[in-house]
Amino acid sequence: MTLSLCSMTGFGRSDGASGAARWTWELRSVNGKGLDLRMRLPGGLEVLESYCREAAGRHLTRGNVTIGLSYQRSQGEAVPQINEAALSALLAALETVRQRLPDAAPVALDGILSQRGVIEWKEPEEDPAEREALLEALKASLESALEELARMRRNEGAAIATVLRGQLATIAELTRQAEAAPCRAPEAIRARLAAQVEALVGSNTALDPSRLHQEAALLATKADIREELDRLVAHVQAATDLLDAGGPVGRRLDFLAQEFNREANTLCSKSNGTELTAIGLELKTVIDQMREQIQNLE
Protein backbone atom coordinates (compact mmCIF):
# COMPACT_ATOMS: atom_id res chain seq x y z
CA MET A 1 0.00 0.00 0.00
CA THR A 2 1.41 3.37 -1.09
CA LEU A 3 1.41 6.03 1.61
CA SER A 4 0.72 9.69 0.95
CA LEU A 5 3.57 12.14 0.71
CA CYS A 6 2.88 15.02 3.11
CA SER A 7 4.04 18.58 3.44
CA MET A 8 4.77 19.97 6.89
CA THR A 9 2.75 23.14 6.35
CA GLY A 10 -1.01 23.32 6.76
CA PHE A 11 -4.02 24.65 8.65
CA GLY A 12 -7.02 23.02 10.32
CA ARG A 13 -10.10 24.46 12.02
CA SER A 14 -13.15 23.04 13.74
CA ASP A 15 -16.09 24.76 15.48
CA GLY A 16 -18.23 23.02 18.07
CA ALA A 17 -20.81 23.39 20.80
CA SER A 18 -22.05 21.44 23.79
CA GLY A 19 -24.71 22.79 26.12
CA ALA A 20 -23.82 26.35 27.07
CA ALA A 21 -20.26 26.04 25.67
CA ARG A 22 -19.01 27.19 22.25
CA TRP A 23 -15.49 26.74 20.93
CA THR A 24 -13.11 26.83 17.97
CA TRP A 25 -10.00 24.72 17.45
CA GLU A 26 -7.32 26.24 15.18
CA LEU A 27 -4.23 24.24 14.20
CA ARG A 28 -1.23 25.53 12.26
CA SER A 29 1.91 23.64 11.23
CA VAL A 30 5.18 24.68 9.59
CA ASN A 31 8.50 22.98 8.90
CA GLY A 32 10.36 21.37 11.79
CA LYS A 33 13.05 18.78 12.46
CA GLY A 34 10.70 16.70 14.59
CA LEU A 35 7.16 16.93 15.92
CA ASP A 36 7.10 20.01 18.16
CA LEU A 37 3.68 20.80 19.70
CA ARG A 38 2.73 24.13 21.25
CA MET A 39 -0.67 24.36 22.93
CA ARG A 40 -2.82 27.31 23.93
CA LEU A 41 -5.64 25.98 26.10
CA PRO A 42 -7.96 28.12 28.25
CA GLY A 43 -7.99 27.84 32.03
CA GLY A 44 -9.88 24.85 33.30
CA LEU A 45 -9.28 22.80 30.15
CA GLU A 46 -5.57 22.05 30.60
CA VAL A 47 -6.67 18.45 31.19
CA LEU A 48 -6.92 18.15 27.39
CA GLU A 49 -3.17 18.66 26.86
CA SER A 50 -2.22 14.98 27.06
CA TYR A 51 -5.01 14.06 24.64
CA CYS A 52 -3.86 16.78 22.22
CA ARG A 53 -0.36 15.33 22.17
CA GLU A 54 -1.60 11.77 21.69
CA ALA A 55 -4.03 12.74 18.90
CA ALA A 56 -1.47 14.88 17.06
CA GLY A 57 1.02 12.00 17.18
CA ARG A 58 -1.51 9.76 15.42
CA HIS A 59 -1.93 12.17 12.50
CA LEU A 60 1.50 13.80 12.18
CA THR A 61 5.16 12.79 12.39
CA ARG A 62 7.04 16.07 11.78
CA GLY A 63 6.45 19.80 11.96
CA ASN A 64 6.15 22.69 14.40
CA VAL A 65 2.45 22.56 15.28
CA THR A 66 0.43 25.13 17.22
CA ILE A 67 -2.87 23.93 18.73
CA GLY A 68 -5.15 26.72 19.93
CA LEU A 69 -8.58 26.52 21.56
CA SER A 70 -10.94 29.51 21.81
CA TYR A 71 -13.67 28.74 24.35
CA GLN A 72 -16.75 30.60 25.60
CA ARG A 73 -19.44 29.47 28.01
CA SER A 74 -22.68 31.37 28.61
CA GLN A 75 -23.26 32.15 32.27
CA GLY A 76 -25.99 30.19 34.05
CA GLU A 77 -28.49 31.80 36.46
CA ALA A 78 -26.62 32.71 39.63
CA VAL A 79 -28.10 31.56 42.98
CA PRO A 80 -28.00 33.88 46.09
CA GLN A 81 -26.52 32.36 49.23
CA ILE A 82 -26.13 33.87 52.73
CA ASN A 83 -22.63 33.97 54.11
CA GLU A 84 -23.37 32.84 57.65
CA ALA A 85 -20.05 34.01 59.07
CA ALA A 86 -20.40 37.49 57.58
CA LEU A 87 -24.03 37.81 58.75
CA SER A 88 -23.18 36.76 62.31
CA ALA A 89 -20.34 39.27 62.48
CA LEU A 90 -22.59 42.03 61.16
CA LEU A 91 -25.40 41.24 63.64
CA ALA A 92 -22.92 41.20 66.53
CA ALA A 93 -21.66 44.61 65.47
CA LEU A 94 -25.22 45.96 65.24
CA GLU A 95 -25.97 44.66 68.76
CA THR A 96 -22.93 46.47 70.10
CA VAL A 97 -24.11 49.69 68.44
CA ARG A 98 -27.68 49.24 69.83
CA GLN A 99 -26.32 48.85 73.37
CA ARG A 100 -24.36 52.06 73.08
CA LEU A 101 -27.08 53.97 71.21
CA PRO A 102 -30.39 52.56 72.52
CA ASP A 103 -32.42 55.38 70.94
CA ALA A 104 -31.05 54.75 67.44
CA ALA A 105 -33.52 53.57 64.83
CA PRO A 106 -33.29 49.86 64.08
CA VAL A 107 -31.54 48.81 60.88
CA ALA A 108 -33.90 47.57 58.15
CA LEU A 109 -33.54 44.08 56.74
CA ASP A 110 -32.65 45.32 53.27
CA GLY A 111 -29.91 47.40 54.82
CA ILE A 112 -28.44 44.31 56.47
CA LEU A 113 -28.64 42.22 53.30
CA SER A 114 -27.08 44.99 51.22
CA GLN A 115 -23.86 44.91 53.22
CA ARG A 116 -20.92 43.56 51.32
CA GLY A 117 -20.24 39.86 51.84
CA VAL A 118 -23.57 38.99 53.47
CA ILE A 119 -25.15 37.81 50.20
CA GLU A 120 -22.99 35.86 47.72
CA TRP A 121 -24.08 34.98 44.20
CA LYS A 122 -22.78 31.61 43.06
CA GLU A 123 -22.93 29.97 39.65
CA PRO A 124 -24.58 26.57 39.66
CA GLU A 125 -22.04 23.77 39.94
CA GLU A 126 -21.24 21.91 36.74
CA ASP A 127 -22.76 18.46 36.57
CA PRO A 128 -20.05 15.75 36.28
CA ALA A 129 -21.91 14.08 33.43
CA GLU A 130 -22.13 17.38 31.55
CA ARG A 131 -18.43 17.97 32.14
CA GLU A 132 -17.56 14.56 30.71
CA ALA A 133 -19.82 15.14 27.70
CA LEU A 134 -18.11 18.50 27.10
CA LEU A 135 -14.62 16.95 27.14
CA GLU A 136 -15.68 14.20 24.74
CA ALA A 137 -17.19 16.76 22.37
CA LEU A 138 -14.00 18.84 22.50
CA LYS A 139 -11.91 15.76 21.69
CA ALA A 140 -14.11 14.86 18.71
CA SER A 141 -13.88 18.42 17.44
CA LEU A 142 -10.09 18.35 17.77
CA GLU A 143 -10.01 15.17 15.66
CA SER A 144 -11.92 16.99 12.90
CA ALA A 145 -9.41 19.85 12.94
CA LEU A 146 -6.49 17.39 12.82
CA GLU A 147 -8.05 15.57 9.87
CA GLU A 148 -8.41 18.85 8.00
CA LEU A 149 -4.81 19.76 8.79
CA ALA A 150 -3.57 16.34 7.64
CA ARG A 151 -5.64 16.57 4.45
CA MET A 152 -4.13 19.94 3.58
CA ARG A 153 -0.64 18.59 4.23
CA ARG A 154 -1.34 15.60 1.95
CA ASN A 155 -2.60 17.85 -0.86
CA GLU A 156 0.47 20.05 -0.66
CA GLY A 157 2.69 16.98 -0.44
CA ALA A 158 1.21 15.67 -3.70
CA ALA A 159 1.95 19.00 -5.39
CA ILE A 160 5.55 18.94 -4.12
CA ALA A 161 5.96 15.35 -5.36
CA THR A 162 4.97 16.47 -8.88
CA VAL A 163 7.60 19.22 -8.79
CA LEU A 164 10.26 16.81 -7.48
CA ARG A 165 9.56 14.25 -10.20
CA GLY A 166 10.04 16.96 -12.82
CA GLN A 167 13.34 17.99 -11.23
CA LEU A 168 14.53 14.37 -11.10
CA ALA A 169 13.71 14.01 -14.80
CA THR A 170 15.82 17.11 -15.50
CA ILE A 171 18.73 15.68 -13.49
CA ALA A 172 18.48 12.40 -15.42
CA GLU A 173 18.52 14.29 -18.74
CA LEU A 174 21.52 16.40 -17.71
CA THR A 175 23.32 13.20 -16.65
CA ARG A 176 22.72 11.76 -20.14
CA GLN A 177 24.06 14.97 -21.69
CA ALA A 178 27.19 14.76 -19.53
CA GLU A 179 27.61 11.12 -20.60
CA ALA A 180 27.52 12.13 -24.27
CA ALA A 181 29.66 15.30 -23.97
CA PRO A 182 32.24 15.24 -26.83
CA CYS A 183 34.93 16.72 -24.59
CA ARG A 184 35.09 13.41 -22.65
CA ALA A 185 36.41 11.44 -25.64
CA PRO A 186 40.16 10.57 -25.49
CA GLU A 187 40.55 11.88 -29.06
CA ALA A 188 39.22 15.27 -28.04
CA ILE A 189 41.53 15.37 -25.03
CA ARG A 190 44.53 14.42 -27.20
CA ALA A 191 43.73 17.12 -29.77
CA ARG A 192 43.30 19.76 -27.08
CA LEU A 193 46.58 18.74 -25.40
CA ALA A 194 48.43 18.92 -28.72
CA ALA A 195 47.08 22.39 -29.37
CA GLN A 196 48.10 23.56 -25.89
CA VAL A 197 51.65 22.14 -26.24
CA GLU A 198 52.04 23.64 -29.69
CA ALA A 199 50.97 27.04 -28.43
CA LEU A 200 53.46 26.72 -25.56
CA VAL A 201 56.63 25.52 -27.39
CA GLY A 202 55.97 26.71 -30.91
CA SER A 203 54.78 25.06 -34.06
CA ASN A 204 58.33 24.06 -35.19
CA THR A 205 58.89 21.67 -32.32
CA ALA A 206 58.07 18.08 -33.19
CA LEU A 207 55.73 16.34 -30.77
CA ASP A 208 56.36 12.74 -29.84
CA PRO A 209 53.05 11.02 -30.73
CA SER A 210 53.55 8.25 -28.15
CA ARG A 211 54.30 10.70 -25.34
CA LEU A 212 51.34 12.85 -26.37
CA HIS A 213 49.13 9.76 -26.27
CA GLN A 214 50.36 8.88 -22.77
CA GLU A 215 49.69 12.39 -21.45
CA ALA A 216 46.25 12.41 -23.07
CA ALA A 217 45.43 9.06 -21.48
CA LEU A 218 46.59 10.34 -18.08
CA LEU A 219 44.43 13.46 -18.37
CA ALA A 220 41.46 11.36 -19.51
CA THR A 221 41.86 9.17 -16.42
CA LYS A 222 41.97 12.16 -14.09
CA ALA A 223 38.93 13.69 -15.80
CA ASP A 224 36.91 10.47 -15.86
CA ILE A 225 33.42 11.07 -14.45
CA ARG A 226 32.09 7.58 -15.00
CA GLU A 227 31.71 6.95 -11.27
CA GLU A 228 29.90 10.25 -10.70
CA LEU A 229 27.52 9.60 -13.60
CA ASP A 230 26.70 6.12 -12.29
CA ARG A 231 25.99 7.48 -8.84
CA LEU A 232 23.75 10.23 -10.23
CA VAL A 233 21.72 7.61 -12.07
CA ALA A 234 21.48 5.52 -8.89
CA HIS A 235 20.42 8.55 -6.83
CA VAL A 236 17.68 9.45 -9.31
CA GLN A 237 16.30 5.91 -9.03
CA ALA A 238 16.52 5.92 -5.23
CA ALA A 239 14.71 9.28 -4.98
CA THR A 240 12.01 8.06 -7.38
CA ASP A 241 11.51 4.94 -5.28
CA LEU A 242 11.08 7.06 -2.14
CA LEU A 243 8.48 9.25 -3.87
CA ASP A 244 6.64 6.12 -5.01
CA ALA A 245 6.69 4.68 -1.48
CA GLY A 246 5.37 7.89 0.11
CA GLY A 247 5.06 8.42 3.84
CA PRO A 248 7.49 10.45 5.98
CA VAL A 249 10.51 10.27 3.62
CA GLY A 250 11.65 13.89 3.89
CA ARG A 251 14.81 13.15 5.88
CA ARG A 252 15.95 10.43 3.47
CA LEU A 253 15.26 12.62 0.46
CA ASP A 254 17.24 15.43 2.09
CA PHE A 255 20.20 13.07 2.51
CA LEU A 256 19.94 12.06 -1.15
CA ALA A 257 19.88 15.72 -2.17
CA GLN A 258 23.20 16.21 -0.36
CA GLU A 259 24.63 13.25 -2.29
CA PHE A 260 23.33 14.71 -5.57
CA ASN A 261 25.11 17.95 -4.77
CA ARG A 262 28.35 16.13 -3.94
CA GLU A 263 28.38 14.38 -7.33
CA ALA A 264 27.60 17.62 -9.18
CA ASN A 265 30.49 19.39 -7.41
CA THR A 266 32.89 16.59 -8.32
CA LEU A 267 31.69 16.63 -11.93
CA CYS A 268 32.41 20.36 -12.15
CA SER A 269 35.87 19.95 -10.60
CA LYS A 270 36.77 17.17 -13.08
CA SER A 271 35.36 18.98 -16.10
CA ASN A 272 37.72 19.28 -19.05
CA GLY A 273 35.45 21.35 -21.26
CA THR A 274 33.08 24.30 -21.11
CA GLU A 275 30.15 22.14 -22.21
CA LEU A 276 30.61 19.73 -19.30
CA THR A 277 31.08 22.63 -16.87
CA ALA A 278 27.82 24.18 -18.05
CA ILE A 279 26.03 20.87 -17.50
CA GLY A 280 27.51 20.58 -14.00
CA LEU A 281 26.42 24.11 -13.07
CA GLU A 282 22.90 23.43 -14.35
CA LEU A 283 22.85 20.26 -12.28
CA LYS A 284 23.77 22.24 -9.18
CA THR A 285 20.98 24.76 -9.86
CA VAL A 286 18.31 22.06 -10.23
CA ILE A 287 19.60 20.20 -7.14
CA ASP A 288 19.43 23.39 -5.04
CA GLN A 289 15.85 23.95 -6.18
CA MET A 290 15.03 20.35 -5.34
CA ARG A 291 16.48 20.68 -1.82
CA GLU A 292 14.27 23.71 -1.18
CA GLN A 293 11.19 21.63 -2.02
CA ILE A 294 12.36 18.68 0.07
CA GLN A 295 12.70 20.90 3.15
CA ASN A 296 8.88 21.17 3.18
CA LEU A 297 8.27 17.41 3.27
CA GLU A 298 7.36 15.41 6.36
C-alpha positions as CSV (number, residue, x, y, z in Angstrom):
1,M,0.0,0.0,0.0
2,T,1.4,3.4,-1.1
3,L,1.4,6.0,1.6
4,S,0.7,9.7,0.9
5,L,3.6,12.1,0.7
6,C,2.9,15.0,3.1
7,S,4.0,18.6,3.4
8,M,4.8,20.0,6.9
9,T,2.7,23.1,6.4
10,G,-1.0,23.3,6.8
11,F,-4.0,24.6,8.6
12,G,-7.0,23.0,10.3
13,R,-10.1,24.5,12.0
14,S,-13.1,23.0,13.7
15,D,-16.1,24.8,15.5
16,G,-18.2,23.0,18.1
17,A,-20.8,23.4,20.8
18,S,-22.1,21.4,23.8
19,G,-24.7,22.8,26.1
20,A,-23.8,26.3,27.1
21,A,-20.3,26.0,25.7
22,R,-19.0,27.2,22.3
23,W,-15.5,26.7,20.9
24,T,-13.1,26.8,18.0
25,W,-10.0,24.7,17.5
26,E,-7.3,26.2,15.2
27,L,-4.2,24.2,14.2
28,R,-1.2,25.5,12.3
29,S,1.9,23.6,11.2
30,V,5.2,24.7,9.6
31,N,8.5,23.0,8.9
32,G,10.4,21.4,11.8
33,K,13.0,18.8,12.5
34,G,10.7,16.7,14.6
35,L,7.2,16.9,15.9
36,D,7.1,20.0,18.2
37,L,3.7,20.8,19.7
38,R,2.7,24.1,21.2
39,M,-0.7,24.4,22.9
40,R,-2.8,27.3,23.9
41,L,-5.6,26.0,26.1
42,P,-8.0,28.1,28.2
43,G,-8.0,27.8,32.0
44,G,-9.9,24.8,33.3
45,L,-9.3,22.8,30.1
46,E,-5.6,22.1,30.6
47,V,-6.7,18.5,31.2
48,L,-6.9,18.2,27.4
49,E,-3.2,18.7,26.9
50,S,-2.2,15.0,27.1
51,Y,-5.0,14.1,24.6
52,C,-3.9,16.8,22.2
53,R,-0.4,15.3,22.2
54,E,-1.6,11.8,21.7
55,A,-4.0,12.7,18.9
56,A,-1.5,14.9,17.1
57,G,1.0,12.0,17.2
58,R,-1.5,9.8,15.4
59,H,-1.9,12.2,12.5
60,L,1.5,13.8,12.2
61,T,5.2,12.8,12.4
62,R,7.0,16.1,11.8
63,G,6.5,19.8,12.0
64,N,6.1,22.7,14.4
65,V,2.4,22.6,15.3
66,T,0.4,25.1,17.2
67,I,-2.9,23.9,18.7
68,G,-5.1,26.7,19.9
69,L,-8.6,26.5,21.6
70,S,-10.9,29.5,21.8
71,Y,-13.7,28.7,24.4
72,Q,-16.7,30.6,25.6
73,R,-19.4,29.5,28.0
74,S,-22.7,31.4,28.6
75,Q,-23.3,32.2,32.3
76,G,-26.0,30.2,34.0
77,E,-28.5,31.8,36.5
78,A,-26.6,32.7,39.6
79,V,-28.1,31.6,43.0
80,P,-28.0,33.9,46.1
81,Q,-26.5,32.4,49.2
82,I,-26.1,33.9,52.7
83,N,-22.6,34.0,54.1
84,E,-23.4,32.8,57.7
85,A,-20.1,34.0,59.1
86,A,-20.4,37.5,57.6
87,L,-24.0,37.8,58.8
88,S,-23.2,36.8,62.3
89,A,-20.3,39.3,62.5
90,L,-22.6,42.0,61.2
91,L,-25.4,41.2,63.6
92,A,-22.9,41.2,66.5
93,A,-21.7,44.6,65.5
94,L,-25.2,46.0,65.2
95,E,-26.0,44.7,68.8
96,T,-22.9,46.5,70.1
97,V,-24.1,49.7,68.4
98,R,-27.7,49.2,69.8
99,Q,-26.3,48.8,73.4
100,R,-24.4,52.1,73.1
101,L,-27.1,54.0,71.2
102,P,-30.4,52.6,72.5
103,D,-32.4,55.4,70.9
104,A,-31.0,54.7,67.4
105,A,-33.5,53.6,64.8
106,P,-33.3,49.9,64.1
107,V,-31.5,48.8,60.9
108,A,-33.9,47.6,58.2
109,L,-33.5,44.1,56.7
110,D,-32.7,45.3,53.3
111,G,-29.9,47.4,54.8
112,I,-28.4,44.3,56.5
113,L,-28.6,42.2,53.3
114,S,-27.1,45.0,51.2
115,Q,-23.9,44.9,53.2
116,R,-20.9,43.6,51.3
117,G,-20.2,39.9,51.8
118,V,-23.6,39.0,53.5
119,I,-25.1,37.8,50.2
120,E,-23.0,35.9,47.7
121,W,-24.1,35.0,44.2
122,K,-22.8,31.6,43.1
123,E,-22.9,30.0,39.7
124,P,-24.6,26.6,39.7
125,E,-22.0,23.8,39.9
126,E,-21.2,21.9,36.7
127,D,-22.8,18.5,36.6
128,P,-20.1,15.7,36.3
129,A,-21.9,14.1,33.4
130,E,-22.1,17.4,31.6
131,R,-18.4,18.0,32.1
132,E,-17.6,14.6,30.7
133,A,-19.8,15.1,27.7
134,L,-18.1,18.5,27.1
135,L,-14.6,17.0,27.1
136,E,-15.7,14.2,24.7
137,A,-17.2,16.8,22.4
138,L,-14.0,18.8,22.5
139,K,-11.9,15.8,21.7
140,A,-14.1,14.9,18.7
141,S,-13.9,18.4,17.4
142,L,-10.1,18.3,17.8
143,E,-10.0,15.2,15.7
144,S,-11.9,17.0,12.9
145,A,-9.4,19.9,12.9
146,L,-6.5,17.4,12.8
147,E,-8.0,15.6,9.9
148,E,-8.4,18.9,8.0
149,L,-4.8,19.8,8.8
150,A,-3.6,16.3,7.6
151,R,-5.6,16.6,4.5
152,M,-4.1,19.9,3.6
153,R,-0.6,18.6,4.2
154,R,-1.3,15.6,1.9
155,N,-2.6,17.8,-0.9
156,E,0.5,20.1,-0.7
157,G,2.7,17.0,-0.4
158,A,1.2,15.7,-3.7
159,A,1.9,19.0,-5.4
160,I,5.5,18.9,-4.1
161,A,6.0,15.4,-5.4
162,T,5.0,16.5,-8.9
163,V,7.6,19.2,-8.8
164,L,10.3,16.8,-7.5
165,R,9.6,14.2,-10.2
166,G,10.0,17.0,-12.8
167,Q,13.3,18.0,-11.2
168,L,14.5,14.4,-11.1
169,A,13.7,14.0,-14.8
170,T,15.8,17.1,-15.5
171,I,18.7,15.7,-13.5
172,A,18.5,12.4,-15.4
173,E,18.5,14.3,-18.7
174,L,21.5,16.4,-17.7
175,T,23.3,13.2,-16.7
176,R,22.7,11.8,-20.1
177,Q,24.1,15.0,-21.7
178,A,27.2,14.8,-19.5
179,E,27.6,11.1,-20.6
180,A,27.5,12.1,-24.3
181,A,29.7,15.3,-24.0
182,P,32.2,15.2,-26.8
183,C,34.9,16.7,-24.6
184,R,35.1,13.4,-22.6
185,A,36.4,11.4,-25.6
186,P,40.2,10.6,-25.5
187,E,40.6,11.9,-29.1
188,A,39.2,15.3,-28.0
189,I,41.5,15.4,-25.0
190,R,44.5,14.4,-27.2
191,A,43.7,17.1,-29.8
192,R,43.3,19.8,-27.1
193,L,46.6,18.7,-25.4
194,A,48.4,18.9,-28.7
195,A,47.1,22.4,-29.4
196,Q,48.1,23.6,-25.9
197,V,51.6,22.1,-26.2
198,E,52.0,23.6,-29.7
199,A,51.0,27.0,-28.4
200,L,53.5,26.7,-25.6
201,V,56.6,25.5,-27.4
202,G,56.0,26.7,-30.9
203,S,54.8,25.1,-34.1
204,N,58.3,24.1,-35.2
205,T,58.9,21.7,-32.3
206,A,58.1,18.1,-33.2
207,L,55.7,16.3,-30.8
208,D,56.4,12.7,-29.8
209,P,53.1,11.0,-30.7
210,S,53.6,8.2,-28.1
211,R,54.3,10.7,-25.3
212,L,51.3,12.9,-26.4
213,H,49.1,9.8,-26.3
214,Q,50.4,8.9,-22.8
215,E,49.7,12.4,-21.4
216,A,46.3,12.4,-23.1
217,A,45.4,9.1,-21.5
218,L,46.6,10.3,-18.1
219,L,44.4,13.5,-18.4
220,A,41.5,11.4,-19.5
221,T,41.9,9.2,-16.4
222,K,42.0,12.2,-14.1
223,A,38.9,13.7,-15.8
224,D,36.9,10.5,-15.9
225,I,33.4,11.1,-14.4
226,R,32.1,7.6,-15.0
227,E,31.7,6.9,-11.3
228,E,29.9,10.3,-10.7
229,L,27.5,9.6,-13.6
230,D,26.7,6.1,-12.3
231,R,26.0,7.5,-8.8
232,L,23.8,10.2,-10.2
233,V,21.7,7.6,-12.1
234,A,21.5,5.5,-8.9
235,H,20.4,8.6,-6.8
236,V,17.7,9.4,-9.3
237,Q,16.3,5.9,-9.0
238,A,16.5,5.9,-5.2
239,A,14.7,9.3,-5.0
240,T,12.0,8.1,-7.4
241,D,11.5,4.9,-5.3
242,L,11.1,7.1,-2.1
243,L,8.5,9.2,-3.9
244,D,6.6,6.1,-5.0
245,A,6.7,4.7,-1.5
246,G,5.4,7.9,0.1
247,G,5.1,8.4,3.8
248,P,7.5,10.4,6.0
249,V,10.5,10.3,3.6
250,G,11.6,13.9,3.9
251,R,14.8,13.1,5.9
252,R,16.0,10.4,3.5
253,L,15.3,12.6,0.5
254,D,17.2,15.4,2.1
255,F,20.2,13.1,2.5
256,L,19.9,12.1,-1.2
257,A,19.9,15.7,-2.2
258,Q,23.2,16.2,-0.4
259,E,24.6,13.3,-2.3
260,F,23.3,14.7,-5.6
261,N,25.1,18.0,-4.8
262,R,28.3,16.1,-3.9
263,E,28.4,14.4,-7.3
264,A,27.6,17.6,-9.2
265,N,30.5,19.4,-7.4
266,T,32.9,16.6,-8.3
267,L,31.7,16.6,-11.9
268,C,32.4,20.4,-12.2
269,S,35.9,19.9,-10.6
270,K,36.8,17.2,-13.1
271,S,35.4,19.0,-16.1
272,N,37.7,19.3,-19.0
273,G,35.5,21.4,-21.3
274,T,33.1,24.3,-21.1
275,E,30.2,22.1,-22.2
276,L,30.6,19.7,-19.3
277,T,31.1,22.6,-16.9
278,A,27.8,24.2,-18.0
279,I,26.0,20.9,-17.5
280,G,27.5,20.6,-14.0
281,L,26.4,24.1,-13.1
282,E,22.9,23.4,-14.4
283,L,22.8,20.3,-12.3
284,K,23.8,22.2,-9.2
285,T,21.0,24.8,-9.9
286,V,18.3,22.1,-10.2
287,I,19.6,20.2,-7.1
288,D,19.4,23.4,-5.0
289,Q,15.9,23.9,-6.2
290,M,15.0,20.3,-5.3
291,R,16.5,20.7,-1.8
292,E,14.3,23.7,-1.2
293,Q,11.2,21.6,-2.0
294,I,12.4,18.7,0.1
295,Q,12.7,20.9,3.2
296,N,8.9,21.2,3.2
297,L,8.3,17.4,3.3
298,E,7.4,15.4,6.4
